[in-house]
């Protein structure tokens, strides 16, 4: 959407005003209405509201799960103007706003840059329907199990492919939880500004104001270290000879896998427990696992039914 240059101030101001009103009417208010059960429940016979709520849950299941942030960001946009702090904050984070509420960046930018006032907007937020999405960041027990599991891996001679793949999936989930915490500060600021800028001092308490042990930098650094690690090893083919096996093993045995620090250490306290993880020890575990898998593949590929290993009976060492 492109607003006209200000060649005719009075006419253009009226056009801009109508455009702002239409953005609210056809985009912002309908999005907010998705989380309102009041309108859908009125003037219904007894028994029907429950059916309608069930349908709403099915139709907007993902929106409902993401409701706290989406409601917060929609309300902030509605009350943002080109001159207030909400408008400034949104202009600085327009891509994040677009991703959070599912509306185009251009529409959001045009609304904020041309909205002069939202003081006449009175919204009833008491009928907004949402529930706080349960996050693994809220459950320290899950994190303790994760860290203790890794501690156990450190004591093993090797880690299996299944164990490593499952660990990587869990690490993805935990990193996502940490990224959610990193967005926490922005959401808190939005909530505070919304209470300040909206005419009724809207404060819907969508943001749980709490601290988390997961904010420790070594925790995130360790998760990222685990995530980028791997147990890939050379492919074993029919053409791989014993000398080729020997050369590959020499390379794998001297593989360090660390750039910069000789042994990055990850030290943190969590739920009263102290954890110390060595980057070098983790890489050594993975390297032992690579060598083990490589040798097993070589043996399986070269094992013969005549009872000899690696060679046919007529071959000489």
N, C-alpha and C positions, 0 to 999 in steps of 0.2 A: 504494500500500500504506500503510495507516494502523496504527500501533502503538497498543495500548490504553493508556489512562492508568494510572498506577501505583497503582490502588486496592488491588491485592493483590500486594505486592512479590514474593513467592516465585513465585507462579504467572506473573505477568507477566514476570519475569526468564527463566523457562523458555520462555515463548512467544517472547520477543525472541530468545533464543538459537537456537531452532529456525528462526525467520524468517531470521536471519543465515546459518545453515547452509544453508537452502534457497536463499537468494540466491546463495551460492557454488556450490551443487550444480547449480542449474538455469539460472543466468545467467552467472556469472563463469568458472567452470571450463570449461563448454562453449565459450565464446567463445575462451578461451585454447587449448583443444584443437584448434581449427581450424588453429592454426599448428604443431601437433605431428605429426611424421611417424612417431615411434617406435611409437605404438599401432597405427597403420594398417599398419605394415610387419611387425609380429610375426606369427608363426604363418602365414606365407604361403609358398606354394611358390615355387621359384626363377622369376624372370621377372615375377611378379605385382606386386611392390612398385613397379617402374617404371611399370607401367600405372596403379597407384593414385595415384602421385605426379602423373602426367600429368593424371588426372581431378581431383585436388585443385587443381592449378594452374588448370584451366579453371573449376572451380566457384567458386573463391575468388580469381580473378585480381586484383580490386580490393583485397580484404583483404590479399593478399600484398604488393602494391605499398605499402600503407599500414602494413605489419606493424610496422616499428620503433616508431613512435609508439603504435600500438594495443596492442602487447605491453607496452610501458613503462607506459601508463596503466592497463591491466588489472591488472598486477602491483601498481602503486601503490595501486589501489583495494582489492585483496584484502588488502593489509597495512595499510590505513588504519584507524585507530580514532578514537573520539570524543576521545581525549586526546593523540594523538601529532601530530607536525608534518605528516605526510602527510595526516591527516584535516583539519587546519586548512587546508592548501593546497587540498585538493579542495573544501572548503566555499566557499572564496573564488573558485573557478573551476569551479563545478558545471556551468554551461552548456557550457564548453569541454570538460569531461570527457565530457558526454553526446554532444556532436558527434563527439568523437574515438573513442569506443568503441561508439557506436550503441545505448546503453541509456538509458531514461528518466531525467530529472533526479530525479524523486521516488524512484525505486528507489535511485539513487546516494546521495541525501541521507539516506534512511532507513538505508541500510547504514552509512554513516559515523557518523551520529548515535547508532547503537545498538550498534555493534560495540565490545566492550570489549577484545578481544585477538585477535591473529592469530598469536601466538607458537607455537601448536601446529601451524601449517600448514607442511608441508615439500613444496616443489614441485621437481620435476626440470626445470630449464630448459635442460638440455643438448640436448634433442631439439626445441627450438623451431626452426621453419623460417621463414626470412625472408631477404630480400636488401635491401641499402640501395638505396632508390630514387634513381636518377640525377637530379640536379637541374641546371638551367642555372646555378644559383648556383655550381656546382663547376667551371664551364668559363669561365675568363676570356676565352678566344678568342671565344666567342659574344657576350659583352658588348662586346668591342673592335669586332667587326664592326658591332654595333648603333650604338655611338657614332660610329664612322667614317661609317656610312651617313647618320646625321643631319647630321654635319658636311658631307657632300656635298650634302644637300638645301639647306643654308643657302646654298650657292653657286649654286643653280639659280634661274632667273627664276620658275618655278612648280613646284608639286608636283602630280602627277596624282592623280585619285581612287583609282586602283588602288594607287599608291605609298602614299597616305595610309592607305587601309584596311588594307593589309598592315602598315604601321608601327603602327597602333593594335592590331592583333592581337598583334604582337610585344611591344608595351608592356604589354598585359594579362599575358602570360606572365612578363615580367620583374618586374612588380609582385607577382605571385603568389609569385615566388621570394623577393622581399624580405619579404613577409608570413611566409613560412616561416622566414626568418632571425629575424624578430621573435619567433616562437614558440620559437626555439632556447633562449633563456635559461630559460624555464619548464621545458622538457624537461630541461635540464641540472640544474636544481634538483630535479626529480622523481627523476632518476637518482641524485643524491647522497643524497637522503632515503631512497630505496629501499634503497640499500646500508647505510644506518644503521639503518633500522627493521625490516627483515626479519631473521628469526632466523639465517639463514645468510649474511647480508651480501650479498644478491644484487647482482651488478654485471654486467650483460649487455652493457655497452659498446655500447648502441644509438645513443648520441649521439656524433657526431663532434665532438670538442672542437677547434674551429678558429675562427680569426678570418676575417673577410671584408672586402674593400675595399668591398663593397656596403653596409656599415653606415654609410657616409658619408651624412649628412643631405642634402647637395646632390644626391646621386644619386637618392634617393627623391623629393625635391621636384621634380626635373626630369622624372622619369617621370610623376608625377602631373600636372604642368603639360602635358606632351604629351598625356596621356590625356584631359584635359578640353577640349582644343582641338578645333576643328572647321572644316570648310570649307563649311558650309551657305550657300546664297545664295537670293535671291528666285526664285520660280517664274516662268518665262516663259510667258505665256498669249497667246491670239490677241488679247485686248483690250489688251495692253501696247503703247502708242504710243511714238513717238520721244521725246516729252516725258516720258513715264513712264520710259523707259529713262534719260534724262538725270537725272531726279530720283533714281532708284535708284543711279546711278553716283556722284552727289554724296555720298549717304549712305555708300556703301561706301568711297569714297576718304578720308573723314574718320573712318572707323571705327577705334577704338583697340583695343578688346578687352581692355584691362588695367584692373584696378581697384586702387587703392592706389598701389603702386610704379610709377614711370614706366617703368622698364626692369629687371625682375628678372634678376639674373645668376646663373648656375649654374656654379660653379667647383669642380673636383675633379681629383684625380690617380687614374689607374687604370692598372694594369700598366705603370707607369713613364711613361705619357703624360699630359700636361696637357690638360684639356678646359675650354673656356669657352663657354657657350651663352647668348645673349642672348634674353630673352623677347620683347622688342620686335622683334628681327629675325625671330624665328619667326612672330610675328603678322603682320608685314609680308609674309612669304612666303605665308602662308595667304590674306591679303587680296588679294594679286596673283592668286593662283590663283582665288579666288572671282570676281573681276572678269573674268578670262579665260574661265571657264566660263559666266558669265552672258552675256557678249557672244557667245560661240560659240552658245549656245542661242538667243539672239535672232536671230542671222544665219540659223541653220538654219531657224527657224520662219518667217522673213519672206522667205526667198530665193524668187524666182519663176522659172518656166521661161522667161519672156520676156526674161531677161537683166538685168532691173532688180533692185535690192536694196532691201529695206524697203518699197517701195510698188508698187502697180499702175501701169502706164504712164500712165494718165490723171490720177493724183494729182499734186498740186503740193506742193513743199516749203514 
